[in-house]
Amino acid sequence: MVHVGDEVVLMSAAGRFTVVAVEGNVLTIENAQGVRKTVLQASVRTVEKREMPPA
């Protein structure tokens, strides 16, 4: 099960996305540049969150 705040990847776009909304098996995901996509849960894979390096 995918939850809001999880980080995911998908084959159709490069990079990591954060889940911003979950409606049944439909997810809204957003990347660091602000690009949002609506995808089916089956099309994503969760990945471990990266920790921000110290500044």
SEFIZA-3560 file (N, C-alpha, C; in Angstrom, 3 decimals):
REM SEFIZA-3560
<numar><xx>0.840</xx><yy>-1.182</yy><zz>0.000</zz><atom>N</atom></numar>
<numar><xx>0.000</xx><yy>0.000</yy><zz>0.000</zz><atom>CA</atom></numar>
<numar><xx>0.883</xx><yy>1.243</yy><zz>0.000</zz><atom>C</atom></numar>
<numar><xx>0.560</xx><yy>2.178</yy><zz>-0.837</zz><atom>N</atom></numar>
<numar><xx>1.308</xx><yy>3.429</yy><zz>-0.953</zz><atom>CA</atom></numar>
<numar><xx>0.576</xx><yy>4.505</yy><zz>-0.157</zz><atom>C</atom></numar>
<numar><xx>1.338</xx><yy>5.345</yy><zz>0.534</zz><atom>N</atom></numar>
<numar><xx>0.760</xx><yy>6.391</yy><zz>1.377</zz><atom>CA</atom></numar>
<numar><xx>1.290</xx><yy>7.761</yy><zz>0.952</zz><atom>C</atom></numar>
<numar><xx>0.553</xx><yy>8.807</yy><zz>1.299</zz><atom>N</atom></numar>
<numar><xx>1.004</xx><yy>10.178</yy><zz>1.050</zz><atom>CA</atom></numar>
<numar><xx>2.346</xx><yy>10.372</yy><zz>1.748</zz><atom>C</atom></numar>
<numar><xx>3.300</xx><yy>10.956</yy><zz>1.033</zz><atom>N</atom></numar>
<numar><xx>4.636</xx><yy>11.177</yy><zz>1.571</zz><atom>CA</atom></numar>
<numar><xx>5.651</xx><yy>10.142</yy><zz>1.143</zz><atom>C</atom></numar>
<numar><xx>5.195</xx><yy>8.986</yy><zz>0.637</zz><atom>N</atom></numar>
<numar><xx>6.124</xx><yy>7.962</yy><zz>0.151</zz><atom>CA</atom></numar>
<numar><xx>6.839</xx><yy>8.453</yy><zz>-1.101</zz><atom>C</atom></numar>
<numar><xx>8.075</xx><yy>8.008</yy><zz>-1.286</zz><atom>N</atom></numar>
<numar><xx>8.811</xx><yy>8.305</yy><zz>-2.512</zz><atom>CA</atom></numar>
<numar><xx>8.685</xx><yy>7.106</yy><zz>-3.442</zz><atom>C</atom></numar>
<numar><xx>8.449</xx><yy>7.400</yy><zz>-4.730</zz><atom>N</atom></numar>
<numar><xx>8.235</xx><yy>6.350</yy><zz>-5.718</zz><atom>CA</atom></numar>
<numar><xx>8.987</xx><yy>6.670</yy><zz>-6.998</zz><atom>C</atom></numar>
<numar><xx>9.176</xx><yy>5.647</yy><zz>-7.827</zz><atom>N</atom></numar>
<numar><xx>9.719</xx><yy>5.801</yy><zz>-9.171</zz><atom>CA</atom></numar>
<numar><xx>8.765</xx><yy>5.103</yy><zz>-10.131</zz><atom>C</atom></numar>
<numar><xx>8.822</xx><yy>5.520</yy><zz>-11.397</zz><atom>N</atom></numar>
<numar><xx>8.025</xx><yy>4.869</yy><zz>-12.428</zz><atom>CA</atom></numar>
<numar><xx>8.819</xx><yy>4.831</yy><zz>-13.717</zz><atom>C</atom></numar>
<numar><xx>8.466</xx><yy>3.906</yy><zz>-14.595</zz><atom>N</atom></numar>
<numar><xx>9.221</xx><yy>3.700</yy><zz>-15.825</zz><atom>CA</atom></numar>
<numar><xx>9.025</xx><yy>4.820</yy><zz>-16.834</zz><atom>C</atom></numar>
<numar><xx>7.908</xx><yy>5.527</yy><zz>-16.794</zz><atom>N</atom></numar>
<numar><xx>7.598</xx><yy>6.512</yy><zz>-17.830</zz><atom>CA</atom></numar>
<numar><xx>8.246</xx><yy>7.875</yy><zz>-17.604</zz><atom>C</atom></numar>
<numar><xx>8.933</xx><yy>8.053</yy><zz>-16.471</zz><atom>N</atom></numar>
<numar><xx>9.572</xx><yy>9.340</yy><zz>-16.184</zz><atom>CA</atom></numar>
<numar><xx>10.800</xx><yy>9.116</yy><zz>-15.315</zz><atom>C</atom></numar>
<numar><xx>11.826</xx><yy>9.888</yy><zz>-15.572</zz><atom>N</atom></numar>
<numar><xx>13.068</xx><yy>9.761</yy><zz>-14.800</zz><atom>CA</atom></numar>
<numar><xx>12.939</xx><yy>10.456</yy><zz>-13.453</zz><atom>C</atom></numar>
<numar><xx>13.618</xx><yy>9.926</yy><zz>-12.447</zz><atom>N</atom></numar>
<numar><xx>13.689</xx><yy>10.567</yy><zz>-11.146</zz><atom>CA</atom></numar>
<numar><xx>12.683</xx><yy>10.046</yy><zz>-10.139</zz><atom>C</atom></numar>
<numar><xx>12.776</xx><yy>10.644</yy><zz>-8.967</zz><atom>N</atom></numar>
<numar><xx>11.911</xx><yy>10.269</yy><zz>-7.852</zz><atom>CA</atom></numar>
<numar><xx>10.729</xx><yy>11.218</yy><zz>-7.766</zz><atom>C</atom></numar>
<numar><xx>9.614</xx><yy>10.672</yy><zz>-7.322</zz><atom>N</atom></numar>
<numar><xx>8.401</xx><yy>11.445</yy><zz>-7.111</zz><atom>CA</atom></numar>
<numar><xx>7.914</xx><yy>11.198</yy><zz>-5.701</zz><atom>C</atom></numar>
<numar><xx>7.209</xx><yy>12.158</yy><zz>-5.138</zz><atom>N</atom></numar>
<numar><xx>6.595</xx><yy>12.020</yy><zz>-3.825</zz><atom>CA</atom></numar>
<numar><xx>5.092</xx><yy>11.917</yy><zz>-4.022</zz><atom>C</atom></numar>
<numar><xx>4.471</xx><yy>10.987</yy><zz>-3.322</zz><atom>N</atom></numar>
<numar><xx>3.022</xx><yy>10.821</yy><zz>-3.406</zz><atom>CA</atom></numar>
<numar><xx>2.371</xx><yy>11.974</yy><zz>-2.644</zz><atom>C</atom></numar>
<numar><xx>1.493</xx><yy>12.719</yy><zz>-3.329</zz><atom>N</atom></numar>
<numar><xx>0.820</xx><yy>13.854</yy><zz>-2.691</zz><atom>CA</atom></numar>
<numar><xx>-0.669</xx><yy>13.599</yy><zz>-2.473</zz><atom>C</atom></numar>
<numar><xx>-1.240</xx><yy>12.575</yy><zz>-3.130</zz><atom>N</atom></numar>
<numar><xx>-2.649</xx><yy>12.235</yy><zz>-2.922</zz><atom>CA</atom></numar>
<numar><xx>-2.881</xx><yy>10.784</yy><zz>-3.329</zz><atom>C</atom></numar>
<numar><xx>-3.785</xx><yy>10.127</yy><zz>-2.610</zz><atom>N</atom></numar>
<numar><xx>-4.163</xx><yy>8.750</yy><zz>-2.906</zz><atom>CA</atom></numar>
<numar><xx>-5.681</xx><yy>8.681</yy><zz>-2.945</zz><atom>C</atom></numar>
<numar><xx>-6.212</xx><yy>8.210</yy><zz>-4.069</zz><atom>N</atom></numar>
<numar><xx>-7.654</xx><yy>7.999</yy><zz>-4.204</zz><atom>CA</atom></numar>
<numar><xx>-7.864</xx><yy>6.600</yy><zz>-4.757</zz><atom>C</atom></numar>
<numar><xx>-8.082</xx><yy>5.637</yy><zz>-3.862</zz><atom>N</atom></numar>
<numar><xx>-8.197</xx><yy>4.243</yy><zz>-4.289</zz><atom>CA</atom></numar>
<numar><xx>-6.872</xx><yy>3.771</yy><zz>-4.839</zz><atom>C</atom></numar>
<numar><xx>-6.886</xx><yy>3.314</yy><zz>-6.113</zz><atom>N</atom></numar>
<numar><xx>-5.633</xx><yy>2.864</yy><zz>-6.734</zz><atom>CA</atom></numar>
<numar><xx>-5.031</xx><yy>3.924</yy><zz>-7.649</zz><atom>C</atom></numar>
<numar><xx>-5.508</xx><yy>5.171</yy><zz>-7.547</zz><atom>N</atom></numar>
<numar><xx>-4.990</xx><yy>6.274</yy><zz>-8.346</zz><atom>CA</atom></numar>
<numar><xx>-4.172</xx><yy>7.196</yy><zz>-7.444</zz><atom>C</atom></numar>
<numar><xx>-2.944</xx><yy>7.500</yy><zz>-7.885</zz><atom>N</atom></numar>
<numar><xx>-2.035</xx><yy>8.339</yy><zz>-7.112</zz><atom>CA</atom></numar>
<numar><xx>-1.756</xx><yy>9.640</yy><zz>-7.847</zz><atom>C</atom></numar>
<numar><xx>-1.590</xx><yy>10.703</yy><zz>-7.105</zz><atom>N</atom></numar>
<numar><xx>-1.043</xx><yy>11.939</yy><zz>-7.653</zz><atom>CA</atom></numar>
<numar><xx>0.352</xx><yy>12.047</yy><zz>-7.078</zz><atom>C</atom></numar>
<numar><xx>1.337</xx><yy>12.185</yy><zz>-7.981</zz><atom>N</atom></numar>
<numar><xx>2.735</xx><yy>12.243</yy><zz>-7.565</zz><atom>CA</atom></numar>
<numar><xx>3.348</xx><yy>13.532</yy><zz>-8.078</zz><atom>C</atom></numar>
<numar><xx>4.397</xx><yy>14.003</yy><zz>-7.379</zz><atom>N</atom></numar>
<numar><xx>5.049</xx><yy>15.255</yy><zz>-7.751</zz><atom>CA</atom></numar>
<numar><xx>6.551</xx><yy>15.103</yy><zz>-7.571</zz><atom>C</atom></numar>
<numar><xx>7.329</xx><yy>15.661</yy><zz>-8.522</zz><atom>N</atom></numar>
<numar><xx>8.779</xx><yy>15.604</yy><zz>-8.387</zz><atom>CA</atom></numar>
<numar><xx>9.303</xx><yy>16.912</yy><zz>-7.808</zz><atom>C</atom></numar>
<numar><xx>10.618</xx><yy>17.014</yy><zz>-7.651</zz><atom>N</atom></numar>
<numar><xx>11.232</xx><yy>18.188</yy><zz>-7.025</zz><atom>CA</atom></numar>
<numar><xx>11.035</xx><yy>19.463</yy><zz>-7.836</zz><atom>C</atom></numar>
<numar><xx>10.814</xx><yy>19.331</yy><zz>-9.144</zz><atom>N</atom></numar>
<numar><xx>10.594</xx><yy>20.495</yy><zz>-9.996</zz><atom>CA</atom></numar>
<numar><xx>9.127</xx><yy>20.938</yy><zz>-10.019</zz><atom>C</atom></numar>
<numar><xx>8.262</xx><yy>20.214</yy><zz>-9.316</zz><atom>N</atom></numar>
<numar><xx>6.856</xx><yy>20.579</yy><zz>-9.246</zz><atom>CA</atom></numar>
<numar><xx>5.974</xx><yy>19.942</yy><zz>-10.303</zz><atom>C</atom></numar>
<numar><xx>6.536</xx><yy>19.033</yy><zz>-11.102</zz><atom>N</atom></numar>
<numar><xx>5.755</xx><yy>18.341</yy><zz>-12.121</zz><atom>CA</atom></numar>
<numar><xx>4.862</xx><yy>17.317</yy><zz>-11.430</zz><atom>C</atom></numar>
<numar><xx>3.557</xx><yy>17.388</yy><zz>-11.712</zz><atom>N</atom></numar>
<numar><xx>2.601</xx><yy>16.447</yy><zz>-11.126</zz><atom>CA</atom></numar>
<numar><xx>2.091</xx><yy>15.484</yy><zz>-12.185</zz><atom>C</atom></numar>
<numar><xx>1.889</xx><yy>14.248</yy><zz>-11.775</zz><atom>N</atom></numar>
<numar><xx>1.333</xx><yy>13.217</yy><zz>-12.644</zz><atom>CA</atom></numar>
<numar><xx>0.282</xx><yy>12.449</yy><zz>-11.865</zz><atom>C</atom></numar>
<numar><xx>-0.723</xx><yy>11.973</yy><zz>-12.570</zz><atom>N</atom></numar>
<numar><xx>-1.719</xx><yy>11.085</yy><zz>-11.996</zz><atom>CA</atom></numar>
<numar><xx>-1.480</xx><yy>9.712</yy><zz>-12.614</zz><atom>C</atom></numar>
<numar><xx>-1.240</xx><yy>8.709</yy><zz>-11.768</zz><atom>N</atom></numar>
<numar><xx>-0.867</xx><yy>7.378</yy><zz>-12.248</zz><atom>CA</atom></numar>
<numar><xx>-1.589</xx><yy>6.309</yy><zz>-11.435</zz><atom>C</atom></numar>
<numar><xx>-1.628</xx><yy>5.104</yy><zz>-11.969</zz><atom>N</atom></numar>
<numar><xx>-2.159</xx><yy>3.976</yy><zz>-11.220</zz><atom>CA</atom></numar>
<numar><xx>-1.104</xx><yy>3.468</yy><zz>-10.248</zz><atom>C</atom></numar>
<numar><xx>-1.542</xx><yy>3.014</yy><zz>-9.097</zz><atom>N</atom></numar>
<numar><xx>-0.625</xx><yy>2.523</yy><zz>-8.073</zz><atom>CA</atom></numar>
<numar><xx>0.242</xx><yy>1.385</yy><zz>-8.598</zz><atom>C</atom></numar>
<numar><xx>-0.293</xx><yy>0.552</yy><zz>-9.474</zz><atom>N</atom></numar>
<numar><xx>0.459</xx><yy>-0.592</yy><zz>-10.002</zz><atom>CA</atom></numar>
<numar><xx>1.644</xx><yy>-0.166</yy><zz>-10.862</zz><atom>C</atom></numar>
<numar><xx>1.670</xx><yy>1.085</yy><zz>-11.334</zz><atom>N</atom></numar>
<numar><xx>2.746</xx><yy>1.536</yy><zz>-12.222</zz><atom>CA</atom></numar>
<numar><xx>3.936</xx><yy>2.123</yy><zz>-11.487</zz><atom>C</atom></numar>
<numar><xx>3.885</xx><yy>2.211</yy><zz>-10.164</zz><atom>N</atom></numar>
<numar><xx>4.995</xx><yy>2.792</yy><zz>-9.404</zz><atom>CA</atom></numar>
<numar><xx>5.631</xx><yy>1.752</yy><zz>-8.488</zz><atom>C</atom></numar>
<numar><xx>6.848</xx><yy>2.042</yy><zz>-8.095</zz><atom>N</atom></numar>
<numar><xx>7.569</xx><yy>1.231</yy><zz>-7.101</zz><atom>CA</atom></numar>
<numar><xx>8.061</xx><yy>2.175</yy><zz>-6.019</zz><atom>C</atom></numar>
<numar><xx>7.868</xx><yy>1.795</yy><zz>-4.769</zz><atom>N</atom></numar>
<numar><xx>8.331</xx><yy>2.636</yy><zz>-3.673</zz><atom>CA</atom></numar>
<numar><xx>9.832</xx><yy>2.464</yy><zz>-3.496</zz><atom>C</atom></numar>
<numar><xx>10.490</xx><yy>3.535</yy><zz>-3.056</zz><atom>N</atom></numar>
<numar><xx>11.923</xx><yy>3.520</yy><zz>-2.768</zz><atom>CA</atom></numar>
<numar><xx>12.131</xx><yy>4.150</yy><zz>-1.402</zz><atom>C</atom></numar>
<numar><xx>13.267</xx><yy>3.842</yy><zz>-0.793</zz><atom>N</atom></numar>
<numar><xx>13.567</xx><yy>4.433</yy><zz>0.513</zz><atom>CA</atom></numar>
<numar><xx>13.779</xx><yy>5.924</yy><zz>0.358</zz><atom>C</atom></numar>
<numar><xx>13.304</xx><yy>6.679</yy><zz>1.339</zz><atom>N</atom></numar>
<numar><xx>13.486</xx><yy>8.129</yy><zz>1.316</zz><atom>CA</atom></numar>
<numar><xx>14.957</xx><yy>8.457</yy><zz>1.481</zz><atom>C</atom></numar>
<numar><xx>15.395</xx><yy>9.464</yy><zz>0.744</zz><atom>N</atom></numar>
<numar><xx>16.771</xx><yy>9.950</yy><zz>0.888</zz><atom>CA</atom></numar>
<numar><xx>16.799</xx><yy>10.987</yy><zz>1.985</zz><atom>C</atom></numar>
<numar><xx>17.822</xx><yy>10.935</yy><zz>2.778</zz><atom>N</atom></numar>
<numar><xx>18.025</xx><yy>11.966</yy><zz>3.804</zz><atom>CA</atom></numar>
<numar><xx>18.735</xx><yy>13.140</yy><zz>3.158</zz><atom>C</atom></numar>
<numar><xx>18.367</xx><yy>14.334</yy><zz>3.543</zz><atom>N</atom></numar>
<numar><xx>19.006</xx><yy>15.520</yy><zz>3.013</zz><atom>CA</atom></numar>
<numar><xx>20.410</xx><yy>15.632</yy><zz>3.613</zz><atom>C</atom></numar>
<numar><xx>21.441</xx><yy>15.853</yy><zz>2.784</zz><atom>N</atom></numar>
<numar><xx>22.796</xx><yy>15.992</yy><zz>3.313</zz><atom>CA</atom></numar>
<numar><xx>22.920</xx><yy>17.282</yy><zz>4.113</zz><atom>C</atom></numar>
<numar><xx>23.768</xx><yy>17.292</yy><zz>5.136</zz><atom>N</atom></numar>
<numar><xx>23.944</xx><yy>18.510</yy><zz>5.915</zz><atom>CA</atom></numar>
<numar><xx>24.543</xx><yy>19.622</yy><zz>5.062</zz><atom>C</atom></numar>
<numar><xx>24.105</xx><yy>20.833</yy><zz>5.315</zz><atom>N</atom></numar>
<numar><xx>24.578</xx><yy>21.971</yy><zz>4.501</zz><atom>CA</atom></numar>
<numar><xx>25.921</xx><yy>22.464</yy><zz>4.980</zz><atom>C</atom></numar>
//
